[in-house]
Amino acid sequence: MDHFLYRDGKLFAEDVPVSEIAAAVGTPFYCYSTATFERHFRLFDEALEGTDHLVCYAMKASSNQAILKTLAALGAGMDVVSGGEYARAKAAGVPGERIVFSGVGKTRDEIHAALTGGLRQFNVESEPEMAVINEVALELGVVAPITVRVNPDVDAKTHAKIATGKSENKFGIPISRAREVYAHAASLPGLKVIGIDVHIGSQLTQLEPFRLAYRKVAELTETLRADGHDIQRLDLGGGLGIPYERSNEAPPLPVEYGAMVKEELGHLGCEIEIEPGRLIAGNAGIMVSKVIYVKEGEDREFMIVDGAMNDLIRPAMYEAHHDIIPVVEPTPGEEPAAYDIVGPVCETGDTFAKSRTMAKVEAGDLIAFRSAGAYGAVMSSEYNTRPLIPEVLVNGDQFAVIRRRPTFDEMINRDTIPEWL
């Protein structure tokens, strides 16, 4: 569910007409719904009710500070994967004890920043990383809390570029080596082993891969406890998918996921951490764009819009589908048309959809890309010297620009010309 609905023939974001926002900030832009963010967070929190748990929002999905503050006010923790994300979380007022630091390539500087600024734990991905965390912790005179990310070799049945739990993926240590790696971690004086971490991928639409992975984690928990490790916390990652295509079967609900977690892991008495990103943010945002031209091709019509692959790269990178709708609701019975929907970037890959059937449009019409709240703005760039587009947050009948569009001068003046030129 989201809060982008038609009223009297106009698309609204909560109680604000999308066309009103477009008139104020220009196109293209991202628009987010506070109510949707809050609802989706609460669905996860309530799904784990009755267990000791923390829902840590995966910031890589959408990391504007206004979004972080919205979720932190509800009690969310944050899952960060870089020093920049850690700094964003702290700037948004998230306390260190609610920040989990994940990622396969943590640098010494990032480790130092997190240990001095405070954190809940490092999710350790390799033995070399473990050694560096130990060294930095000893230099600072502190003990670093860690979990070790295990790779359970489970096929998440998702897009190859976002699968993380198979043996050929770069993430974690093979679960078959877990006992020796945990024994080594326990021998390092700068570390305190507190739990196990697992994350098998993103945009999962079935519970079975989670179930298989969590059963392996349950077995490992009992094995490691028998070896003398005090396993108190299980970090289960994120990955639950969203319905990008409204006609498709809906992925499992958070309540179904929570019931499965309790069934597979509840007997262990561990604190549960989950790190949803896409399901919290995805349907909480749309990208709004304007039609520049409708162009007649040899055997098709092209809808050329002012949004481009640098603004929303998922279709180009993942062949991802986004439902695309007009901001003015089509008249019932109106004959639709088929378009290749493309942007102005000089790449054939700057294509959002091919032969997409939808209401007829004309130059100047507004369209909205649904389910664009996750991995949209955070993956955008200034390719073709196109400015990063505004982000707008709606709350009831109010809206605010939470990231403005830079001017060309601001972009160009970041360049530095060498003296010899």
C-alpha positions, 0 to 999 in steps of 0.5 A: 500500500502507498499514499499516491492515489487519484482524487477527482482525476488528479494524482495526489501524494497524501493530501497534496496534488502532485501537479502542485509540487511540479509547478513549485519545484519543476521536473523531474523530481522525487516525491516521498510520502511520510505516511507510507514510510511510517506505515511500512516501518511499523509493519515490520516492527509489529511483525516481530512483536513478542521478540526482543528485536530491532528494525534497522533501516537499510540506508542504501535504499534511500538516505536523505536525512529527512527520511532517516529522521522520520524513521528514527523518530519511530525507533528505527535503527540504521544499517550503514555500508560506508563511512558516508552513510554512518556520518549521515545517520549520526547527522540525522540524530541516530544514536550509535547504539542503533547503528549497524555497520555492514559492507565488504570493504570497510576501510581503517578510517571508517572503522576508526570513525565508527569506534570513536562515534559509537555503534551497535556492531560491525557485521564482519565480512572477512578475516582480513577485515577482522584483523584490521578492526582488532588493530584499530580497536586496540589502538583506541583502547576499546573492544569492538562488538562484532557479528560474522556474516556467514554465506549459507550458499542459498539461492535467493531466486532473485536478479543475479546482480542483487543475490548475495547468499550463494557461494560465488558471491563476494559476501561473508565467509562460507558457513562451512568455515564458521567454527574456525573463523569464530574461534579466531575471532574469540582469540583477538583481544580487541573484538567481542563476538556477540552474534551471527549475520546473514543476508542472502539478497534483495527483492526476494518474493518467496519465503522459502530461501529465507527459511532455508538460510535461517535454518542453517543459522539456527544450527550454527547458533547451537554449534557455536554455543556448544563451542563456548561462544555467547551468541546473543544476537542474530542479524538476518539482513533484509531483502523482502521484495515489493510488487513493482508490477501491480498485476503480479502476485504480491510478495509475502507480507511482513507479518508472514515474514515475522511469523516465519522468523519466530518459527525458525529462530524463536526457540534460540532466545536471541535478539533479532535484527532485521534490515529492510530497505526496499520494502520500507522505501520502495513504494514510499516514493515516485519519480515525476517527469514531464513529456517533452515530445511524442515522436513517431518512429518507423514502427513505434511511438517514442515518449521522450521525457525529461527524466533520464537514466541518470535520475532513475538507473534501475531500468538500465542497470537491472532491466527493472520494471516500474509502473508508469502512470499519468498524473491526470487520471485517464478518462474511462474508456479512453483508447490507450497507446503503446510507447517506448518511454525514453529519456534525453541521455545519449545512450540507447540504454536510456530507456524506461520501458518498451511497448508500454501500453498506457493512456495517450499523452502529449508534450507537457503532460506529467507522468509518475514512475511508481515504486521509485523510492528505493535505489532511485535518488541514491543511485542517481548521477550527473551524467551528461551534466544533468543536475541531481533532481530534487527530493520532496517529502510530503506530510499530510497537506504539506510538502518540503524540498529535502534536496534541491536541484543544483544550478549549472554554475554550482556543478561546473564550479566544482571543477578545478582547472590546473595552473598550466591551463 
